[in-house]
Amino acid sequence: MRLAKTFAAVPLEDAVRASVSYDQLRAGDGVLYWLEARPEGGGRGAVTRWRPGEGAHDIGPDGFDVTSRVHAYGGGSFAVAEGALWCVGGGGLYRSHRGDQPELISQGSFGDLTVGDGELLAVRESAQGDELVATSLTGAPQVRTIHASQGFLGAPRPGPGLLAWTAWGDCDMPWDACEVWVASYSSGDRTGSPRKVAGGPNESAVEPQWGPDGALYFMSDRSGWWNLYRWNGRTVEAVAPIVGECAAEPWELGYASYDFLADDRIAVVVQEGPRHRLIVIERDATIHTVNLPYTSIKPYLAALGTTLALIGSSPTAAPQVALVHLAGDDPRVEVLARSEHAELAWVEVSTPMELRVRASAGHEVLALVYPPTGSTADWRSPVIIRAHPGPTASCLLRLDWQAQFFTSRGFAVVDVDYLGSTGYGRTFRESLYGRWGVDDVSDCAAVADHLLATGRAVPGQVFIRGASAGGYTALQAVAQDGPFAAATAVSAIVDPERWTETVPRFQRAHAMRLRGGAGRVRAAAIQRPVLFIHGTADEVAVAEDVRELAEELQALSMTHDLLLLPDVGHYVATSNRAGAALEAELAHYRSVAAAATGRGDHTAASGSCSRT
C-alpha cells in the first residue's frame, strides 16, 4: 500500500528496470517455478524457484538464456524433474543439475516441456512439421518420436494409459481451428491409433488437461466463447457455460488458464474485454468470482492444494507472482515476486478510465484512457493512441511502467481494443480478416476523433504508435488523412503480402488470412512523420522491410527517423535497448509537437535522419 505519493517524471532507467516479465508459472511437489525476463539482463530468461520458508531465487545456469523459438513465440521452455532442470536454449534441449553448466541433449527447436511417467515429453518443430517427442529422465537420454504431423502439435499431456495433445493444420492458426486428440500410450512406446475428441474447421479446442476424476478437460470456443469442457471417454459436456473468454489466444505453447484444486474445485481465468477475473467452479458446477486486487491475470495458473499461484496485475501494480489462499470464505493474497523496486514505491501513477465510442461501421470500440499523471478532472493534453500487437491481442488493465514514462511527462496514453481483439468472442476476433489496415485504423481514429471533439486531446498533438501488427496499423493510420500528427512503428510489419513469405512457419496462415485489406504501406501515401524502431535480429518481421520503406521516404524527402537496435529481436520493450527506444519515441513526439506549435498549424516539417 502506498502511504504517500509524489508527482515526478518516472526516470527512464526505472521504467525499463521495472518492466520485468513473469511467465510459465508451474507447480510441483509443493514448489513453484516461473520464468523471469529482465531488461537489465538483456531480456534473458531465468528460471526462478520458490519454496515456503526459502523464498525465490534463480536455479538456472548463470548467463544461460532459457528461451524457446518453437512456433516462433515459444512457450513451455522448461520443466523440473528428478532434481534436474530441463530447458530450451538457443542450441536445443538441455539438462542441468543444481545450476551446473547445461548439457546439450538434442539440437533443434523444442517447447511445451512436460514431465510424464519417467520421461520428458515435448514438441519439436522442423521445416517439415512437428513431432511429439519423449526422452528418459535418467541415464543417457535419447530423444525419440512418438507422434508426427506435417502441421502443428502442442500440449502433450499424459493421462491414465492415454496421451492427449492438440493439433492444427498449416493453413490455420490455433485460435481459428484446433483439435484435441487422444491415443493409448505408455512410457517408452509410441502412441496408438489416435482419436479426435473435439475441434474442427470452425472450432478452437485448446489446453487439454487430465482431471483428478480421470476425465479429459479442455477449452473450446464452439459456443462463440472459449469455455471449459469435459470428455469422459464417451461424450463431451460443458462444465460451466460462461459468456466470456476462459482461455487466452494461444500465441505460445504451455498455457494453463485453469487448474484443479485439491478439494475438487476448478479455478479458471475469465477475460471480459480488457478485464480478467478469477472464478472457482464448485463441485455442483456453480460459479463464484474470487475477490482479488488484480484486473489482469496471465494464462498460467498453478494449484498447490487449495492454494492457487498466479501472475496478476492491476492499474496500480505491475505483474507480480502471488499465491491466493482459497481455503475458507475469505481468500488471502500473498505476493511472492514483484517488478517494482524501492525507487518506485512512492511514485504516483496514472490510472485508466474506460471509454466506449461508436466506430464508423456502427460497432462499439472500447479504449483505456490513462490521463497525464497528476492531472485534474478537466485535463487536456497531447495523446498517444496505442494499437496493440497481434492483432488478436487486447488491451490489458494493468500497470505498464513504460506507459507511465509518458503519462508522467504530460501525455495521455490510450489503449484501443479494435476489431480483431481477443476478449469479445470468436466473431469479433475473426472480424479483421481481410480488413487489416482498414477497420483497425478506423477504430483507432474514432477514439482519437472523440478525444479531440470532447476537448481532451490537443489538436496537432495526437500520435499513434504500435508494435508488430500494431506497427502496421500505426503506419496505415498516417498513410491517409486523419487525426494523427505522427506515428511510431515498433517491430512493424510493412507489407502483408510479402510478410506471408518471410514470416515464420507458425504465423504464415495468420498472415494469409489478414491480407487483403489496406495492403502494403506505401511511402508515397504517408502524410505524417514516422519513427521506425526495429531490432536487427527480428525474425517475425524482418528489419529489411522497414529499411526499404525508410529509404523510399528518404528519396521523397519525407520526415522519418529509423532507429535500428543491433542484436534485438521482435520484443523491444523487454530488450536491453528498451531505454533507447523510449528516449527516441519521446523525442519524436516532442519534435513534432514543437514544430506544429512553432508554425501555428498541424502540418509536420520535412526532413529526415537515421540512427543505428
C-alpha positions in Angstrom: 0.0 0.0 0.0 1.3 3.5 -0.9 1.2 5.7 2.2 2.2 8.9 0.4 2.7 10.0 -3.2 4.9 12.3 -5.0 4.5 13.5 -8.6 7.6 13.4 -10.7 8.5 12.1 -14.1 9.3 8.4 -14.0 13.0 8.1 -14.7 13.9 6.2 -17.8 16.1 3.7 -16.1 13.3 2.9 -13.6 10.6 2.5 -16.2 12.9 0.0 -18.0 14.1 -1.8 -14.9 10.5 -2.3 -13.7 9.5 -3.9 -17.0 10.2 -7.4 -15.7 8.2 -10.2 -17.4 6.9 -13.2 -15.4 5.7 -16.2 -17.4 5.4 -20.0 -17.5 4.3 -20.4 -13.9 4.1 -24.1 -12.8 4.0 -26.2 -9.6 5.4 -29.5 -8.5 5.9 -31.2 -5.1 4.9 -28.0 -3.2 7.4 -25.9 -5.1 6.7 -23.1 -7.6 8.8 -22.3 -10.7 8.5 -19.5 -13.2 10.4 -17.7 -15.9 11.7 -14.2 -15.5 12.9 -11.9 -18.2 14.7 -8.8 -17.0 15.6 -5.9 -19.3 18.8 -5.2 -17.4 19.8 -8.8 -18.3 19.1 -8.2 -21.9 15.7 -9.9 -21.7 17.4 -13.2 -20.8 15.0 -15.8 -19.5 15.9 -17.1 -16.0 14.1 -19.9 -14.2 13.1 -19.0 -10.6 12.2 -21.4 -7.8 10.1 -20.5 -4.8 9.8 -22.7 -1.7 7.9 -22.0 1.5 10.4 -20.6 4.0 13.1 -20.3 1.4 11.8 -17.5 -0.9 12.6 -17.1 -4.6 15.9 -17.4 -6.3 17.3 -18.4 -9.7 18.1 -22.0 -10.3 19.3 -21.9 -13.9 22.9 -21.8 -15.0 24.5 -18.3 -14.8 24.2 -16.4 -18.0 22.1 -19.1 -19.7 19.1 -17.8 -21.7 16.1 -20.1 -21.2 14.1 -19.4 -24.3 12.2 -21.3 -26.9 11.6 -20.4 -30.5 9.3 -23.2 -31.3 6.4 -21.9 -33.4 8.3 -18.5 -33.4 6.8 -17.4 -30.0 7.9 -20.3 -27.8 6.4 -21.4 -24.6 6.8 -24.3 -22.2 10.6 -23.8 -22.3 11.5 -25.6 -19.0 10.5 -28.4 -16.7 11.9 -29.7 -13.4 12.1 -33.4 -12.7 14.4 -35.9 -10.8 16.4 -33.0 -9.4 17.3 -31.7 -12.9 16.3 -28.6 -14.8 15.3 -29.4 -18.4 15.2 -26.3 -20.5 15.3 -25.0 -24.0 18.1 -22.6 -25.2 19.4 -21.3 -28.5 21.0 -24.7 -29.4 18.2 -27.0 -28.5 17.1 -29.1 -25.4 19.4 -29.0 -22.4 19.6 -30.7 -18.9 21.3 -29.1 -15.9 21.8 -30.4 -12.4 21.9 -28.0 -9.5 22.9 -25.0 -11.6 25.8 -26.7 -13.3 26.6 -25.9 -16.9 23.8 -27.2 -19.1 24.3 -30.4 -21.1 23.0 -30.3 -24.6 20.7 -33.3 -25.1 19.5 -32.7 -28.6 19.7 -29.9 -31.1 16.5 -28.5 -32.6 13.5 -26.3 -31.8 11.7 -27.6 -28.7 8.8 -26.4 -26.5 5.9 -27.4 -24.2 8.2 -29.5 -22.0 6.0 -31.8 -19.9 7.0 -34.4 -17.3 5.5 -37.8 -17.8 6.0 -41.3 -16.3 9.8 -41.4 -16.0 10.2 -39.4 -19.2 10.1 -35.9 -20.6 7.6 -35.1 -23.3 8.0 -32.1 -25.7 7.1 -30.6 -29.0 9.9 -30.5 -31.6 9.5 -28.3 -34.7 11.3 -28.5 -38.1 10.6 -27.2 -41.5 8.9 -30.5 -42.4 6.4 -30.3 -39.5 6.0 -31.0 -35.8 6.7 -34.1 -33.7 5.8 -35.1 -30.2 9.0 -36.5 -28.7 10.0 -38.2 -25.5 13.3 -38.9 -23.6 14.1 -40.7 -20.4 14.6 -38.5 -17.3 17.6 -40.6 -16.2 20.7 -42.2 -17.7 21.9 -41.2 -21.2 18.7 -39.7 -22.7 17.8 -40.4 -26.3 15.1 -38.3 -27.9 12.6 -40.4 -29.8 9.5 -39.5 -31.8 6.1 -40.8 -30.6 3.8 -38.9 -33.0 4.4 -36.7 -36.1 2.5 -34.3 -38.2 3.1 -32.1 -41.2 1.1 -29.4 -39.4 1.4 -28.2 -35.8 1.2 -30.0 -32.5 1.1 -28.9 -28.9 0.2 -29.7 -25.3 1.4 -33.3 -24.9 -0.4 -34.3 -21.7 0.0 -37.8 -20.3 -3.1 -39.4 -18.6 -4.2 -42.8 -17.4 -2.8 -45.0 -20.2 -3.5 -42.2 -22.7 -1.8 -39.2 -24.1 -3.7 -36.1 -25.1 -2.4 -33.3 -27.4 -3.6 -30.5 -29.7 -3.2 -30.3 -33.5 -3.9 -27.8 -36.2 -3.1 -27.6 -39.9 -0.6 -25.4 -41.6 -3.4 -23.3 -43.1 -4.9 -22.4 -39.7 -4.0 -20.6 -36.5 -4.8 -22.4 -33.3 -7.4 -19.8 -32.3 -9.2 -20.4 -35.6 -9.2 -24.2 -35.9 -7.5 -26.5 -33.4 -8.3 -30.1 -32.4 -7.8 -32.2 -29.2 -6.7 -35.8 -29.8 -6.0 -38.8 -27.6 -4.3 -42.1 -28.1 -3.2 -45.0 -26.0 0.3 -44.5 -24.7 2.7 -46.0 -22.2 6.2 -44.7 -21.3 8.9 -45.8 -23.8 6.4 -46.6 -26.5 4.7 -44.8 -29.5 1.2 -43.6 -29.5 -1.6 -45.9 -30.5 -4.4 -45.1 -33.0 -5.4 -41.5 -32.4 -9.0 -40.4 -31.7 -10.3 -36.9 -32.1 -12.1 -35.6 -29.1 -13.0 -32.0 -30.1 -12.2 -29.2 -32.6 -12.6 -28.7 -36.3 -12.6 -26.0 -39.1 -14.8 -23.7 -37.1 -13.8 -24.6 -33.5 -10.7 -23.9 -31.5 -10.1 -26.6 -28.8 -7.1 -25.9 -26.7 -5.4 -26.5 -23.3 -6.2 -30.2 -22.6 -5.6 -31.4 -19.1 -6.4 -34.7 -17.3 -8.5 -34.0 -14.2 -8.3 -35.8 -10.9 -11.5 -37.7 -11.9 -9.7 -39.3 -14.9 -11.7 -37.2 -17.4 -10.0 -35.0 -20.0 -10.7 -31.3 -19.7 -10.1 -28.7 -22.4 -11.2 -25.3 -23.6 -13.4 -24.9 -26.7 -15.0 -21.9 -28.4 -17.8 -23.9 -30.0 -20.3 -21.6 -28.3 -18.6 -18.5 -29.6 -16.5 -18.1 -26.4 -13.7 -20.3 -25.0 -15.3 -22.3 -22.2 -14.3 -25.4 -20.2 -15.5 -28.8 -21.4 -15.0 -32.4 -20.1 -14.7 -35.7 -22.1 -15.4 -38.8 -20.1 -14.2 -41.2 -22.8 -17.6 -41.3 -24.5 -19.2 -37.8 -24.6 -18.2 -34.2 -24.3 -20.1 -31.8 -22.0 -19.8 -28.2 -21.0 -18.6 -27.8 -17.4 -19.8 -24.3 -16.6 -21.0 -22.2 -19.6 -19.9 -18.5 -19.3 -20.3 -15.5 -21.6 -16.5 -14.7 -21.5 -13.2 -16.0 -22.7 -11.8 -18.7 -20.4 -8.7 -19.1 -22.4 -6.1 -16.8 -23.9 -5.4 -16.6 -27.6 -2.7 -19.4 -27.9 0.3 -17.5 -29.3 2.6 -19.6 -27.1 2.6 -23.2 -26.0 2.2 -24.2 -22.4 -0.8 -22.0 -21.4 -2.8 -23.1 -18.4 -5.9 -20.9 -18.0 -7.4 -23.3 -15.4 -6.2 -25.8 -12.8 -7.6 -28.3 -10.3 -7.7 -27.6 -6.6 -7.3 -30.3 -4.1 -11.0 -30.0 -2.9 -12.4 -31.0 -6.3 -13.0 -27.4 -7.4 -11.6 -25.8 -10.6 -10.0 -22.4 -10.8 -10.4 -20.6 -14.1 -9.3 -17.2 -15.5 -12.1 -15.4 -17.4 -11.4 -12.4 -19.7 -14.3 -9.9 -20.4 -13.0 -7.1 -22.6 -9.8 -5.7 -21.0 -10.6 -7.2 -17.6 -9.7 -10.6 -16.2 -11.3 -12.2 -13.1 -10.7 -15.5 -11.3 -13.6 -17.8 -10.8 -13.9 -21.1 -9.0 -16.2 -23.8 -10.3 -17.7 -25.7 -7.4 -18.5 -29.4 -7.4 -22.1 -28.7 -8.3 -21.0 -26.6 -11.3 -22.0 -23.3 -9.6 -19.6 -20.4 -10.2 -18.3 -17.7 -7.9 -15.9 -14.9 -8.5 -12.9 -14.7 -6.2 -12.4 -11.1 -4.9 -8.8 -10.2 -5.9 -6.8 -7.0 -6.2 -6.0 -8.0 -9.8 -7.7 -6.9 -13.1 -5.2 -8.7 -15.4 -4.2 -12.4 -14.9 -1.8 -14.3 -17.2 -2.8 -17.7 -18.6 -0.6 -19.6 -16.1 -2.5 -20.9 -13.1 -0.7 -23.5 -10.8 -2.5 -25.2 -7.9 -0.8 -26.2 -4.7 -3.5 -28.0 -2.8 -6.3 -25.4 -2.1 -3.9 -22.6 -2.8 -3.5 -21.1 -6.3 -0.5 -19.4 -7.8 -1.0 -16.8 -10.5 0.6 -13.9 -12.2 -1.6 -10.9 -11.6 -1.6 -7.1 -12.1 -3.8 -4.1 -11.8 -3.7 -0.4 -12.8 -1.6 0.3 -9.7 0.5 -2.9 -9.6 2.7 -4.2 -12.4 2.6 -8.0 -12.9 3.6 -10.0 -9.8 3.7 -13.6 -8.8 1.2 -14.3 -6.0 -0.4 -17.1 -4.0 -4.2 -17.0 -3.5 -5.1 -19.0 -0.4 -8.6 -20.2 -1.3 -9.4 -22.4 1.7 -12.3 -20.8 3.7 -14.6 -18.0 2.8 -12.0 -15.1 2.8 -9.3 -15.6 0.1 -5.9 -14.2 1.1 -3.2 -13.0 -1.3 0.5 -13.5 -0.7 2.9 -11.7 -3.1 6.0 -13.7 -3.9 7.7 -11.6 -6.5 7.1 -8.1 -7.9 8.8 -6.0 -10.5 8.5 -2.6 -8.8 11.6 -1.7 -6.8 12.0 0.7 -3.9 12.6 3.8 -6.1 9.1 3.5 -7.5 7.2 2.7 -4.2 6.1 6.3 -3.7 5.6 7.3 -7.3 2.1 8.5 -8.3 0.7 6.6 -11.3 -2.0 7.4 -13.8 -5.0 5.0 -13.6 -7.3 4.5 -16.6 -10.9 5.2 -17.3 -12.9 3.1 -19.8 -14.0 4.9 -22.9 -16.6 3.5 -25.3 -17.1 5.2 -28.7 -19.1 4.3 -31.8 -17.0 3.5 -34.8 -17.9 4.5 -38.4 -19.0 0.9 -39.1 -21.5 1.1 -36.2 -19.8 -1.2 -33.6 -18.6 -0.1 -30.2 -14.9 0.4 -29.6 -13.5 0.1 -26.1 -10.4 2.1 -25.1 -8.5 2.5 -21.8 -7.6 6.2 -21.3 -4.6 7.0 -19.0 -4.6 10.8 -18.3 -1.4 12.7 -17.6 -0.1 11.8 -14.2 -1.4 14.2 -11.5 -3.9 15.9 -13.9 -7.2 17.4 -12.8 -10.6 16.2 -13.9 -10.7 18.7 -16.8 -7.3 17.6 -18.2 -6.3 18.4 -21.8 -3.0 17.1 -23.3 -1.1 15.5 -26.1 -2.3 12.0 -26.7 -0.6 8.8 -27.7 -3.0 6.2 -29.2 -1.6 2.7 -28.8 -2.6 -0.1 -31.2 -1.8 -3.4 -29.5 0.0 -6.2 -31.3 -1.5 -9.5 -32.6 -3.8 -8.1 -33.9 -5.6 -10.8 -31.9 -4.1 -9.5 -28.6 -6.0 -7.0 -26.4 -5.7 -4.1 -24.1 -4.7 -5.1 -20.6 -5.9 -3.4 -17.5 -2.6 -3.4 -15.7 0.2 -1.1 -14.7 2.7 -0.6 -17.5 5.7 1.4 -16.4 6.6 2.3 -20.0 3.2 3.9 -20.4 3.8 5.7 -17.1 7.0 7.1 -18.6 4.9 9.1 -21.0 1.9 10.0 -18.7 4.4 11.4 -16.1 5.7 13.7 -18.9 2.3 15.2 -19.7 0.9 12.8 -22.3 -2.3 10.9 -22.1 -1.9 7.2 -23.3 -4.8 5.5 -24.8 -5.0 1.7 -25.5 -7.6 0.7 -28.1 -9.3 -2.7 -28.4 -10.0 -2.5 -32.2 -11.8 -5.1 -34.3 -9.9 -8.4 -34.1 -9.1 -8.2 -30.4 -9.4 -11.1 -28.0 -11.9 -10.8 -25.1 -15.1 -10.2 -27.1 -15.8 -13.7 -28.6 -14.9 -15.6 -31.7 -16.9 -13.4 -34.1 -15.2 -10.2 -33.0 -11.8 -11.9 -33.1 -12.3 -13.0 -36.7 -13.7 -9.8 -38.0 -10.4 -8.2 -39.1 -9.6 -11.0 -41.5 -9.3 -9.4 -45.0 -9.8 -5.9 -43.4 -6.4 -5.4 -41.7 -5.2 -1.8 -42.1 -8.8 -0.7 -42.6 -11.1 -1.4 -39.7 -8.3 -1.3 -37.0 -7.2 2.1 -38.3 -10.8 3.3 -38.4 -11.4 2.2 -34.8 -8.2 4.0 -33.6 -9.2 7.1 -35.5 -12.7 7.0 -34.0 -11.2 7.1 -30.5 -8.8 10.0 -31.4 -11.6 11.9 -33.0 -13.7 11.6 -29.9 -10.9 12.8 -27.7 -10.4 15.8 -30.0 -14.2 16.6 -30.2 -14.5 16.5 -26.4 -11.5 18.8 -25.9 -9.3 16.2 -24.2 -6.7 16.0 -27.0 -4.6 18.9 -28.2 -5.1 19.4 -31.9 -1.9 18.6 -33.9 -0.6 16.6 -30.9 -2.4 13.3 -31.3 0.1 10.5 -32.1 -0.4 6.8 -32.9 2.1 4.0 -32.0 2.0 0.3 -32.3 4.3 -2.8 -32.2 4.3 -5.7 -34.6 0.8 -5.9 -36.1 0.0 -2.7 -34.2 3.0 -1.1 -36.0 1.3 -1.8 -39.3 -1.9 -0.2 -38.0 0.1 2.9 -37.0 1.7 3.2 -40.4 -1.5 2.8 -42.3 -3.1 5.4 -40.0 -0.7 8.1 -41.2 -0.9 6.9 -44.8 -4.3 8.7 -45.1 -5.9 11.9 -43.9 -6.9 11.6 -40.3 -6.4 12.9 -36.7 -2.8 11.7 -36.2 0.1 14.1 -36.3 2.8 11.4 -36.3 3.4 7.6 -35.9 5.8 5.3 -34.1 6.1 1.8 -35.6 8.0 -0.7 -33.4 8.9 -4.1 -35.0 6.4 -3.2 -37.6 5.0 -5.3 -40.5 5.1 -3.3 -43.7 3.8 -5.5 -46.5 1.2 -8.2 -45.6 1.7 -9.9 -48.9 5.5 -10.1 -48.6 5.0 -11.0 -44.9 3.4 -14.3 -45.9 6.7 -15.2 -47.4 9.1 -14.0 -44.7 7.0 -14.7 -41.5 7.9 -17.9 -39.5 6.0 -21.1 -40.4 3.7 -20.9 -37.4 2.3 -17.5 -38.4 2.0 -17.9 -42.1 -1.7 -18.8 -42.0 -2.3 -15.7 -39.9 -0.6 -13.5 -42.5 -2.6 -15.1 -45.3 -6.0 -14.6 -43.5 -5.2 -11.0 -42.6 -4.1 -9.8 -46.0 -6.5 -8.2 -48.5 -7.2 -5.1 -46.5 -5.1 -1.9 -46.9 -2.2 -3.8 -48.5 1.4 -2.7 -48.5 2.4 0.6 -46.7 3.4 2.9 -49.5 5.9 5.6 -48.9 4.1 8.0 -51.3 0.9 7.7 -49.2 2.5 8.6 -45.8 1.4 12.1 -44.8 2.9 12.5 -41.3 6.3 12.0 -39.7 7.2 8.4 -38.8 9.6 6.9 -36.3 10.7 3.3 -37.0 12.2 1.3 -34.2 13.3 -2.2 -35.1 15.7 -4.9 -33.9 18.1 -6.2 -36.5 17.6 -9.8 -35.2 13.8 -9.7 -35.6 12.7 -13.0 -37.1 8.9 -12.3 -37.1 9.0 -9.0 -39.0 12.4 -8.7 -40.8 14.2 -5.4 -40.5 14.9 -5.2 -44.2 11.2 -4.2 -44.9 11.4 -1.1 -42.7 14.9 -0.3 -44.1 13.4 -0.3 -47.6 10.4 1.9 -46.6 12.7 4.3 -44.8 14.9 4.6 -47.9 11.8 5.3 -50.0 10.7 8.0 -47.6 14.3 9.4 -47.8 14.0 9.6 -51.6 10.7 11.5 -51.2 12.2 13.9 -48.6 9.5 12.8 -46.1 10.1 13.2 -42.4 11.2 10.0 -40.8 13.6 8.5 -38.3 15.0 5.0 -38.3 16.4 3.5 -35.0 17.9 0.1 -35.6 18.7 -1.9 -32.5 21.6 -4.3 -33.0 21.0 -7.9 -31.9 17.5 -7.1 -30.7 14.6 -9.5 -31.7 10.9 -8.9 -32.0 10.3 -7.8 -28.4 11.9 -4.4 -28.0 10.2 -3.5 -24.7 12.0 -6.2 -22.7 15.3 -5.9 -24.5 18.5 -4.3 -23.3 17.7 -1.4 -25.7 14.3 -0.6 -24.3 15.6 2.6 -22.8 17.0 3.8 -26.2 13.6 3.1 -27.8 11.7 5.1 -25.2 14.1 8.0 -25.5 13.7 8.1 -29.3 9.9 7.9 -29.1 9.7 10.7 -26.6 12.0 12.9 -28.7 9.9 12.1 -31.8 6.6 13.3 -30.2 8.2 16.4 -28.7 9.8 17.3 -32.1 6.6 17.1 -34.0 4.7 19.0 -31.3 7.3 21.7 -31.2 7.3 22.1 -35.0 3.5 22.3 -35.1 3.3 24.8 -32.2 6.0 27.0 -33.9 4.1 27.2 -37.1 0.7 27.5 -35.6 -0.7 24.7 -37.8 -0.9 20.9 -37.7 1.5 20.1 -40.6 4.8 18.5 -39.8 8.1 19.8 -41.1 10.0 18.0 -43.8 13.5 16.4 -43.4 14.9 13.1 -42.3 17.5 11.5 -40.2 18.7 8.0 -39.4 20.3 6.3 -36.4 21.6 2.9 -35.8 
